[in-house]
Amino acid sequence: MVQARAVGVTEQVGELALAEQKLAGAHVAMKHKRYRQARMLAEQAELDARLAEARTLDEKSRTEVAEVNRQIERLRQQLGELR
């Protein structure tokens, strides 16, 4: 989850909230010596956090591509005006 936050994932991303819940559940399971359940929840939490990270990076990439496309279109218009 630290890595997910480092790339800008916030609590508004549902997978991160789910990952935090599962990690908390893993801690509870550890306290009750339910190690298999704790491991399973911790692994699920990691996967949910990675999914949140991937979705955030995807959205950032899409935003950047859209901005580059807008800039290209402006340049094309400017070139057309110069002809």
N, C-alpha and C positions, 0 to 999 in steps of 0.2 A: 504494500500500500504506500510505502514511502516513495517508491519509484513512480507510482501512478500520480501521486500528489506533485512530484517534481516536474512532471510534464503538464501540469495544470488541471488535473482532474479535481473536481469539486464535489461536495456532498450532494449536489443536484443530480449528479450522474447516479442513476439507480443501482448500477452494479457495485459502485464503491460502498454505498450504504449497506447493501446486501453483504459485501465482503466483510465490512466491519462487524455486522451482526454475527456472521459465521465465526469470525475470529474470537469474538466475545464468547460465543458458545463453545468454542474449542478450549478456551481458558477454564470455563466452568466444568467441562468434561474432564480436563486434566485434574482439577481439584478433587473430583469424585473418582479419580483413578480409572476413568473410562478412556483408556489411551487410544483404542482403535477409533472410537467416535471422535476423539479430539484430533487425531491425525486426519481423518476424513474431512472434518469441518475446516481444519487449517488449509488443507489442499484445495478445497472448494473456495475458500476465501482468497487464496492466491490466484486461482483461475478467474474469479470474479473481478479482482483488482486488475489483472492483466487485460481482461475484456474492457473494463472501464478505460484503461490507458489507451488501448487500441482505438476505441471509439472516439476518444478525445483527440488523439493524433490524426485520425481520419477526418474529423470535422475541421481541425486546424488546416490540414492540407487542402481540403476542399475550398476553404475560405481564401487561402493563399492563391490557389489556382484561379479562382474567380477574379481576384484582384489583378493578377497578371494578365488575364484575358481582357479585363477592362482597360488596362494600360496599353495593351497591344491595339485594341480597337481605337483608342484615342490617338495613338501614333499613326495608325492607318488613315484616320480622318485628317490629321495634320498633313500627312504626305499628300493626300488627295487635294487638299487646299493649295499646296505648293505647286502642283502641276499646271 
